[in-house]
């Protein structure tokens, strides 16, 4: 009788009291699954935050060519200040700017695969892929109303009759091997690369519609900082140098 009662009590005991109760595989993996979901959610939030930041405030930009050497090198990642010209300021001589060259440096073209373009745009906005082939980085040499001439008796570019000292030029490069004289229309910019012999810039589009001028509204932002590689952290070398060289 006592033995049967004991067995009956054990048979009606609560699950929490039973030792050796089998646990399902799902129960063992539940903590890992929850951690993975939290990590994925956190990653998604961070990605959205970075995309918003790059769209409205600061955008990483990968340098794909030698056209801005020695200021910027292939593989450098610059941080483009997208607020620089949002509150009344305008691009100035000597600024290093990133702009959309559609309609000035490259022709308008039909859109491609929208999904592929969106993915590429997102990766480019995060600095993980090369920029769009319509985006360019150059230095502002002339702004609206400027009379830009190359070259004077000393082989220098002059703006409004004043020779421009250009310490940022690639060693051994001439200011330009292509002679020109242009008056920059209001609302546009005349831009050139620092590595003049390796740069396709406003000079190469003189005979095309727009004459190589970049509309100010096409400027994405000003290249203010070098974010990568680590030894080159800091402000973009020579930025603003041109602006102070006109007496």
KOLNUBA-176991 format. One record per atom (N, C-alpha, C): residue in one letter; x, y, z. Coordinates in steps of 0.001 Angstrom, whole numbers, padded with zeros to 6 digits, always signed. Example, Ala and Ser with C-alpha at 12.3 -4.5 7.8 and 13.67 -1.06 7.14 Angstrom:
KOLNUBA-176991
a+013190-005690+007800a+012300-004500+007800a+013200-003300+007800s+012850-002250+007080s+013670-001060+007140s+012900+000030+007870
//
This chain:
KOLNUBA-176991
x+000824-001201+000000x+000000+000000+000000x+000858+001250+000000x+001834+001252+000909x+002707+002420+000961x+003446+002615-000352x+003885+001499-000943x+004635+001583-002212x+003759+002138-003308x+002506+001705-003384x+001599+002193-004411x+001304+003682-004230x+001132+004082-002984x+000873+005506-002723x+002038+006371-003155x+003232+005837-002863x+004421+006607-003242x+004526+006752-004742x+004222+005647-005458x+004269+005706-006899x+003205+006640-007454x+002028+006623-006807x+000944+007501-007251x+001320+008965-007074x+001964+009305-005949x+002401+010679-005720x+003423+011114-006751x+004343+010234-007064x+005358+010577-008063x+004740+010781-009439x+003716+009933-009721x+003085+010041-011034x+002355+011358-011198x+001878+011980-010119x+001146+013249-010216x+001984+014455-009851x+003278+014261-009720x+004138+015409-009374x+004229+016364-010546x+004506+017641-010247x+004592+018667-011299x+005847+018473-012127x+005847+018947-013421x+007021+018792-014282x+008267+019415-013693x+008071+020519-012936x+009252+021186-012395x+009956+020323-011357x+009228+019384-010735x+009826+018577-009683x+010550+017363-010233x+010285+017033-011467x+010908+015824-012016x+012326+016070-012437x+013234+015250-012015x+014624+015344-012439x+014829+014428-013630x+015691+014821-014531x+015954+014010-015689x+014888+014150-016759x+014020+015204-016649x+012984+015419-017659x+013641+015782-018979x+013303+015121-020079x+013950+015402-021363x+013658+016818-021835x+014664+017505-022406x+014520+018854-022948x+014639+018781-024465x+013808+019498-025164x+013827+019461-026626x+015051+020198-027163x+015437+019859-028411x+016561+020541-029058x+016260+022024-029227x+014980+022348-029470x+014607+023753-029641x+014875+024536-028372x+014617+023924-027217x+014865+024606-025949x+016337+024905-025774x+017179+023973-026202x+018623+024207-026052x+019107+025318-026968x+018496+025445-028167x+018969+026441-029124x+018264+027786-028994x+017243+027855-028125x+016471+029091-028024x+017328+030300-027648x+018215+030224-026655x+019045+031400-026328x+019891+031861-027514x+020441+030882-028263x+021264+031250-029425x+020423+031951-030483x+019198+031446-030728x+018317+032043-031729x+017952+033470-031354x+017642+033681-030072x+017291+035030-029616x+018464+035985-029769x+019675+035517-029447x+020866+036365-029577x+021104+036723-031034x+020903+035736-031924x+021114+035991-033351x+020119+037028-033859x+018863+036905-033418x+017847+037866-033846x+018150+039261-033337x+018613+039350-032098x+018963+040669-031550x+020122+041283-032322x+021121+040444-032662x+022278+040948-033413x+021849+041410-034803x+020966+040637-035448x+020489+041012-036780x+019698+042313-036729x+018858+042454-035719x+018072+043684-035575x+018975+044885-035331x+019982+044707-034473x+020923+045793-034194x+021690+046173-035450x+022105+045159-036239x+022820+045437-037479x+021958+046196-038466x+020678+045828-038553x+019770+046518-039463x+019575+047973-039042x+019424+048200-037745x+019255+049571-037240x+020499+050409-037538x+021674+049827-037305x+022931+050553-037565x+023074+050883-039049x+022706+049929-039912x+022802+050162-041350x+021883+051292-041791x+020645+051272-041295x+019696+052339-041636x+020206+053689-041137x+020766+053707-039928x+021307+054956-039380x+022443+055486-040252x+023353+054585-040666x+024481+055007-041491x+024018+055503-042856x+023006+054854-043423x+022481+055304-044712x+021852+056690-044586x+021099+056909-043525x+020512+058234-043310x+021597+059289-043109x+022625+058911-042330x+023730+059835-042086x+024437+060190-043385x+024691+059179-044238x+025415+059424-045478x+024572+060187-046490x+023253+060044-046410x+022384+060748-047349x+022221+062217-047005x+022329+062554-045719x+022000+063921-045313x+023135+064680-044627x+024133+063994-044101x+025145+064693-043301x+026558+064456-043834x+027074+063256-043678x+028450+062943-044090x+028444+061630-044868x+029031+061661-046060x+029056+060451-046883x+030496+060015-047154x+030811+058745-046884x+032131+058233-047283x+032200+058148-048804x+033381+058385-049335x+033569+058380-050784x+034914+057738-051085x+034908+056664-051863x+036123+055936-052197x+036788+056569-053417x+038079+056884-053293x+038813+057497-054405x+039243+056405-055384x+038747+056452-056639x+039016+055364-057577x+040151+055623-058565x+040665+056856-058622x+041652+057174-059667x+042768+058065-059119x+043749+058358-059986x+044914+059157-059596x+044724+060648-059868x+043532+061060-060258x+043350+062427-060742x+043557+063497-059675x+043511+063122-058379x+043686+064116-057322x+044968+063911-056525x+045894+063113-057059x+047188+062956-056375x+047951+064282-056404x+048772+064563-055407x+049057+063778-054212x+048077+064020-053057x+047097+064918-053271x+046157+065227-052196x+045371+063994-051776x+044845+063283-052771x+044060+062067-052531x+044626+060941-053377x+044763+059769-052765x+045346+058621-053446x+044299+057558-053719x+044610+056698-054681x+043699+055594-054998x+043471+054744-053744x+042220+054489-053421x+041885+053692-052235x+041599+054509-050997x+041935+055810-051019x+041567+056672-049883x+040052+056722-049749x+039594+056862-048517x+038171+057107-048264x+038037+058474-047599x+037389+059355-048312x+037177+060691-047777x+035769+060788-047195x+035577+061749-046306x+034268+062008-045733x+033766+063326-046303x+032674+063252-047028x+032133+064410-047730x+031094+065095-046863x+031346+066349-046571x+030447+067155-045743x+029286+067647-046602x+028104+067031-046425x+026957+067378-047250x+026184+068575-046711x+026611+069079-045548x+025974+070265-044981x+026758+071539-045293x+027911+071379-045958x+028805+072525-046165x+028143+073665-046924x+027271+073319-047883x+026661+074353-048716x+025138+074389-048567x+024646+073856-047459x+023195+073786-047276x+022598+075059-046685x+023397+075882-046061x+022852+077013-045307x+023382+078352-045822x+023445+078472-047137x+023806+079749-047736x+025229+079842-048246x+026148+079014-047733x+027520+079054-048232x+027580+078490-049645x+028551+078946-050416x+028731+078477-051793x+030140+077904-051925x+030337+076991-052866x+031691+076485-053110x+032653+077631-053406x+033844+077549-052827x+034855+078601-052992x+036060+078051-053721x+036848+078933-054276x+038091+078516-054933x+038961+077753-053932x+039474+076636-054379x+040327+075826-053527x+039599+074698-052830x+038271+074752-052763x+037519+073657-052154x+037667+072388-052994x+037783+071260-052320x+037734+069963-052993x+036296+069469-052860x+035628+069290-053993x+034204+068964-053966x+033933+067654-054694x+032868+066993-054262x+032342+065833-054960x+031036+066274-055613x+030876+065921-056890x+029682+066375-057608x+029188+065303-058565x+027930+065447-058931x+027316+064590-059939x+027585+065212-061302x+028354+064502-062123x+028748+065046-063418x+027759+064802-064537x+026575+064283-064200x+025568+064042-065236x+025167+065355-065888x+025291+065408-067214x+024938+066613-067944x+026095+067570-068146x+027198+067374-067415x+028370+068240-067593x+029604+067418-067983x+029915+066381-067206x+031058+065529-067506x+030650+064240-068225x+029423+063805-068013x+028898+062612-068699x+027497+062922-069208x+027116+062241-070276x+025809+062488-070873x+024707+061829-070057x+023515+062412-070185x+022340+061784-069602x+022141+060439-070298x+021727+059441-069534x+021509+058126-070136x+020311+057447-069494x+019794+056459-070232x+018630+055726-069726x+019007+054932-068489x+018051+054804-067572x+018318+054072-066335x+018517+052585-066584x+019300+051937-065746x+019563+050513-065857x+018673+049716-064926x+019239+048658-064381x+018511+047808-063445x+018309+048566-062135x+017068+048892-061775x+016847+049716-060573x+017296+049022-059295x+017135+047680-059225x+017542+046958-058022x+019065+046986-057885x+019760+046710-058987x+021225+046737-058955x+021761+048117-058640x+021129+049148-059214x+021574+050513-058954x+021337+050908-057497x+020211+050460-056943x+019923+050780-055541x+020929+050108-054614x+021273+048847-054905x+022246+048131-054083x+023619+048771-054198x+024021+049109-055413x+025313+049760-055607x+025345+051116-054907x+024225+051843-054997x+024163+053144-054340x+024292+053030-052831x+023665+051997-052258x+023753+051797-050812x+025175+051457-050394x+025831+050560-051142x+027210+050186-050818x+028150+051378-050991x+027912+052171-052036x+028735+053365-052251x+028527+054373-051135x+027280+054518-050682x+026979+055466-049601x+027664+055079-048306x+027915+053770-048120x+028601+053296-046923x+030112+053248-047124x+030593+053638-048320x+032028+053628-048589x+032576+052245-048852x+031704+051271-049189x+032134+049893-049394x+032313+049555-050860x+031935+050450-051754x+032074+050211-053189x+032522+051498-053863x+033049+051352-055081x+033447+052540-055825x+032220+053403-056089x+032419+054717-056153x+031276+055597-056398x+030705+055376-057783x+029529+055911-058000x+028914+055861-059318x+029852+056493-060342x+029792+055988-061590x+030672+056557-062606x+030222+057938-063060x+029178+058468-062442x+028790+059858-062715x+029229+060804-061603x+029836+060270-060548x+030318+061101-059439x+031810+061370-059592x+032217+062605-059338x+033610+063010-059510x+034071+063822-058305x+035390+063802-058070x+035982+064654-057048x+037054+065517-057715x+036933+066825-057589x+037869+067772-058202x+038023+068983-057286x+038971+069845-057660x+039191+071088-056919x+038577+072258-057687x+037911+073138-056952x+037315+074326-057564x+038427+075332-057882x+038530+075695-059155x+039519+076683-059586x+038857+078020-059889x+037641+077969-060413x+036918+079200-060706x+035461+079093-060320x+034886+080190-059816x+033461+080234-059464x+032764+081217-060392x+031439+081320-060262x+030662+082157-061159x+031181+083585-061265x+031405+084032-062505x+031902+085383-062755x+033406+085482-062910x+034153+084442-062546x+035620+084476-062637x+036092+084386-064085x+037171+085104-064367x+037881+085021-065647x+039122+084162-065411x+039105+082925-065907x+040179+081964-065650x+041008+081799-066922x+042320+081986-066785x+043212+081969-067946x+044386+081037-067685x+044737+080270-068678x+045978+079494-068644x+046679+079648-069995x+047890+080031-069973x+048628+080328-068741x+049316+081678-068892x+049758+082279-067792x+050427+083570-067875x+051889+083366-068261x+052662+084439-068261x+054066+084355-068671x+054870+083422-067782x+054419+083246-066546x+055124+082350-065622x+054604+080923-065653x+053699+080640-066594x+053157+079290-066709x+052102+078967-065675x+051555+079996-065019x+050568+079776-063969x+049160+080093-064461x+048179+079476-063834x+046793+079852-064060x+046536+081166-063326x+045778+082027-063954x+045389+083263-063268x+043869+083345-063220x+043377+083949-062158x+041937+084154-061980x+041710+085636-061744x+040940+086241-062635x+040670+087685-062562x+041973+088486-062568x+042935+087997-063349x+044207+088687-063512x+045231+088435-062432x+044894+087619-061424x+045800+087338-060312x+046346+085917-060447x+047671+085731-060506x+048238+084384-060599x+047855+083532-059383x+047583+082261-059624x+047180+081337-058556x+048369+080455-058185x+048756+080498-056925x+049775+079579-056426x+049084+078255-056085x+049607+077168-056612x+048962+075865-056439x+049941+074851-055838x+050185+074928-054550x+051136+074012-053910x+050667+072568-053885x+049390+072351-054156x+048819+071004-054113x+049042+070219-055404x+049599+070852-056444x+049787+070156-057715x+050731+068965-057575x+050496+067948-058403x+051384+066788-058431x+052780+067238-058856x+053826+066795-058137x+055188+067237-058467x+055536+066978-059929x+056007+068022-060579x+056406+067914-061974x+055317+068241-062973x+054075+068331-062511x+052971+068666-063417x+052911+070162-063674x+052612+070514-064930x+052332+071907-065257x+050896+072219-064855x+050590+073480-064553x+049201+073829-064225x+048215+073384-065301x+048625+073441-066553x+047841+072893-067653x+048668+072944-068931x+048630+071876-069700x+049274+071883-071017x+048297+072322-072099x+047039+072490-071694x+045997+072958-072610x+045725+074427-072321x+046035+075328-073241x+045742+076749-072991x+044238+077007-073080x+043750+077887-072251x+042330+078222-072296x+042111+079579-071646x+040993+080167-071994x+040519+081365-071306x+038995+081292-071289x+038428+081275-070119x+036977+081151-069985x+036472+082103-068914x+035243+082509-069077x+034532+083246-068020x+033481+082299-067476x+033558+082011-066188x+032663+081028-065573x+031273+081636-065415x+030253+081020-066021x+028892+081552-065859x+028442+081498-064396x+027593+082431-064027x+027053+082440-062667x+026320+081121-062394x+026474+080622-061178x+025805+079382-060792x+026535+078131-061218x+027773+078292-061722x+028550+077128-062145x+029982+077219-061596x+030733+076128-061775x+032112+076036-061297x+033020+075523-062396x+034268+075990-062372x+035332+075435-063220x+036222+074608-062288x+036324+073299-062567x+037020+072398-061648x+038136+071653-062373x+039200+071347-061610x+040345+070635-062162x+040901+069678-061110x+041568+068620-061574x+042224+067702-060663x+043597+068218-060268x+044127+067758-059154x+045463+068182-058716x+046563+067506-059525x+046280+066310-060040x+047236+065612-060906x+046830+065919-062343x+047231+067093-062817x+046698+067641-064050x+046918+066736-065263x+048046+066039-065314x+048324+065179-066471x+047505+063894-066453x+046850+063583-065315x+046059+062358-065186x+044577+062646-064951x+044196+063906-065076x+042835+064294-064716x+042022+064685-065946x+040848+064065-066063x+039851+064529-067028x+038906+065457-066271x+038990+066731-066605x+038230+067719-065839x+037579+068727-066771x+037339+069941-066290x+036622+070931-067091x+037305+071199-068425x+038617+071080-068466x+039347+071339-069715x+038934+070391-070831x+038611+069143-070470x+038304+068128-071474x+036900+068262-072044x+036113+069175-071509x+034728+069303-071957x+034435+070705-072495x+035493+071413-072874x+035320+072790-073338x+034427+072881-074563x+034549+071931-075477x+033772+072001-076716x+032424+071317-076643x+032034+070868-075480x+030777+070149-075327x+029697+071072-074752x+028438+070648-074838x+027380+071458-074207x+027684+071690-072733x+027604+072925-072308x+027941+073263-070925x+029369+073722-070770x+030224+073416-071746x+031592+073914-071752x+032440+073476-070576x+032108+072344-069962x+032908+071857-068844x+032534+072473-067507x+031511+073318-067489x+031095+073957-066242x+030193+073017-065436x+030389+072999-064129x+029593+072147-063245x+028569+073016-062518x+027274+072761-062703x+026268+073548-061969x+026435+073374-060459x+026314+074444-059733x+026485+074396-058279x+025497+073422-057639x+024290+073334-058200x+023298+072436-057591x+023655+070963-057751x+024644+070674-058601x+025090+069287-058776x+026172+068889-057765x+026614+069834-056956x+027637+069528-055953x+027014+068731-054821x+027599+067577-054528x+027104+066701-053465x+027583+067186-052099x+028819+067652-052050x+029363+068152-050787x+030836+068463-050908x+031405+068919-049817x+032818+069286-049776x+033610+068180-049082x+034729+067814-049676x+035591+066777-049090x+036430+067415-047993x+036018+067196-046758x+036679+067859-045636x+037685+066978-044905x+037427+065656-044857x+038261+064799-044017x+038671+063528-044746x+039839+063039-044358x+040309+061731-044796x+039990+060730-043686x+039197+059713-044012x+038816+058738-043002x+039601+057441-043052x+040261+057188-044179x+041009+055941-044351x+042050+056143-045442x+043241+055578-045307x+043731+054709-044226x+044057+055488-042947x+044202+054726-041865x+044375+055331-040542x+045552+056305-040484x+046731+055982-041063x+047853+056931-040955x+047577+058289-041605x+046541+058363-042456x+046233+059620-043157x+044990+060308-042592x+044531+059869-041430x+043386+060526-040793x+043641+062022-040658x+042608+062816-040891x+042727+064257-040704x+041991+064999-041796x+042195+066290-041857x+041545+067095-042885x+042211+066839-044231x+041468+067080-045295x+041990+066875-046648x+043130+067866-046884x+044323+067381-047233x+045470+068279-047420x+045209+069290-048518x+045526+070551-048250x+045423+071596-049256x+044037+072148-049471x+043026+071583-048810x+041667+072082-049002x+041599+073552-048624x+041061+074335-049534x+040936+075763-049282x+042183+076562-049632x+043231+075861-050090x+044476+076588-050394x+044290+077564-051535x+043483+077150-052535x+043271+078024-053687x+042529+079279-053322x+041613+079163-052348x+040794+080300-051980x+041607+081431-051383x+042749+081104-050775x+043537+082139-050143x+044668+082656-050988x+044734+082186-052257x+045885+082545-053080x+045601+083715-054017x+044415+084303-053911x+044073+085408-054788x+044144+086714-053996x+044995+087620-054423x+045199+088834-053667x+044111+089865-053868
//
